Amino acid sequence: MENFLSYLSENHRQCDQHLAELEQAVTANNWEEVKKQYQTFSLSTLTHFEREEQILFPPFEEASGISEGGPTSCMRSEHQQMRELLEQMKEGCQQQDQEHLYGLTETYMILVQQHNSKEEQVLYNMAEQLLGAQMASLIAEMKTHQAQIND
């Protein structure tokens, strides 16, 4: 059976791959490709955040009794920081500012690696323990959410 760790960790890897493709386009100074890769990267990242915030976090908070100051609160805060970096990257793409984009993607990568580590080592395991009976239906809901975005 698929679990939160395997499903969402694979999604982390996909987002990382999209970021790498964006960086490759920036290196090539191919600004049409940069815009395309930014859109792919941004959409996959924001979709991942939405799945966690709308589908996983609410039942986790209900089952744990922890919302404010807990792990999901920390993850939401970090998601917001990454959303702000995504907006700055969008501006860098529009301005075709290679050096600025490099700096932003480097900052983003450091933040996302730390963030993903916390999710994969702590949050997803806690979620599996608390939501074991709901896990399959929550993952199915996440997949449906993804399919709706792709349509």
N, C-alpha and C positions, 0 to 999 in steps of 0.2 A: 504494500500500500504506500502510495505517495504521502510524504509528510511535509510540514511547513518548511523544515530545514532544506530538504532536497528541492522542493518546488521554488521557493523564494530565493534560495542561494543560486539556482540556475538562472533565475531572472536577474540577480545581481551580475552574474557573468555576462549575460546578454547586454545589459546596460554598459558594462565596462568595455565590451567589444565595440559598441556604438561610439563610445568616447574615443577609443583608439582610432576608429575610422575617421572621426572628426579631426583628430590631431594629425592624421596622415594627410588629409585634405589641406589643412592649414600649412603643413610643411611643404606641400607641393605648390602652395600659393594659388590654388584652384578655387576661386571664391564662389563660383556656382556650386561646386561640389561641397564646399564648406557649408553653404546655406542648406543644401540638401541633407548633409550629414548632421548638421545641428538640429534640423527638424526631427530626424529619426531619433537622435540621441535624446532630445528634449521630450518627445512624446513617450518614448519607452520609460524614461526616468519618472516623469510625472504620473504615468499610468501605474507604475510600481508604487509610488507614494500613495496614490488614491486607493489602490487595493489594500494596502496596509491600514491606512487611516479610516477607510469606510467599511472594510469587511473584517479585518483581523482585530484591530484595536478595540472596537466597542465590546465584542463578546469577551475579549481578554480582560478588559477593565471591569466588566460586570462579574466575571468569574473570580477575579483576584480581589475585587473590592478596592483596587488602587487605580486612581486616574491622575490626580494632581501630584506632581513630585515623583511619580513612578516611572517605570521604564518607557511606557508609551508617551508620556509627557516629554521625556528627553528625546525620544525619536522624532516626535512632531517638531520640536524645536530645531533639531538638526535638519529635518526635511525643509523647514522654512529657510534656514541658512543656505541650503543647496538650491532652493528655488530662486533666492536672490542672486546666487552665482550664475544660475541659468539665464536670468535676465541680463546680467552683465555680459555674459558670453554672447547673447543675442545682439547686444549693442556692438560688441567687438566684431561680430560677423558683418554687421551692417556697415561698420566703419572700415572694414578690411584691415584691421590692426593686428598683424601677426604676433608681435611681441606681447601685446596686451592679452590676446587670446591664449598664448602659451602660459602666461602667468596665471590666468584664471583657470585653465584646465589643470595646471599643476596643483593649485590650491584646492580645486574641486576633488582631485584624485586623492589627496591626503585626507580630506574630510570624509569622503565616501569610504575609503578603506577602513578608517577608524569606526565609522558608523556601521558598515556592514559586519565588521568583526563583532561589535556589540550585539547586533541582531542575531547573527549566526551562532555565537557562542552562548548567548544568554536568553534573549527574548524568544526566539523560535522554540528553544527547548522548554522554556516556561509555558509557552502557549500550547505546546503538544501535551504537557502534563495536565494543564488546566482544561483544555478543550478537546481532549482526545476523542470523545464521542462525536464532536461536531467537526472534527478536522476534515473529513472527506467532503462534507457539504460546503464548508468554507472554501476549500480549494476549488471545488466545482464552481462556486460563485465567482471566485477570482478568474477562473478560465472563461466564464461567460462574460464577465466584465471586459476581459481582454478581447474577446471575439467581437463584442459590440464596438469597441474602439477601432478595431481593424476594418470594420465594415464601412 
